[in-house]
């Protein structure tokens, strides 16, 4: 006579839910613990990367200070308070202001394109960019960080203010490759027009608000005491 295997014990739904709850709790605690352990290193790496990017777009600077700029105020970054745009003022060995670095971003072909750009009060122009993040098509969209002709757009890209000093006199725009005729135009990379336009939009959106505010606070920035970053 064949024996019948005993049925496995029935596990109550309450027990299963409790087990799942404990597993989820432990997993969450491990994730939080890992994040807290690695956060100081991540933040240190981010600060170091930003330091290098600032000095890259402001090569004449030997030191810089970070400020928060609003429409009518400028304060050191570490002074507290909310709101405003973070800028990094670069100074040479004599403590002279050589330029301002700030971040800008706009939607590219696949994701956000993030930049750090340099604004020179002397020429009222954007004098350099550095790509912080770009996930657009490798070999095409990523040329915004390496193409010499494209980067040449940003040696003296006009960012002059209008007569009222309230906005740029001319919006920064990207034009099709080979059609640049104005100092505020960006000559796009052939085959990477969408990413090129993202750069133009990012710079224009940022500069339209930031340049007037920086110019209003220029005396304070120029006289800012030299400190190690």
Secondary structure, DSSP 8 states (H G I E B T S, - for coil): ------------HHHHHHHHHHHHHHHHHHHHHHHHHHHHHHHHHHHHHHHHHHHHH-TT-SEEEEEEE-SS-EEEGGG--S-SEEEEEEE-TTS-EEEEEEEEEEE-SSSEEEEEEEEETTTTEEEEEEEEE--S-TTTGGGGGT-HHHHGGGSSEE--B-TTSSSBSS--EEE-TT---STTEEE--TT-HHHHHHHHHHHHHHHHHHHHHHHHTHHHHHT------
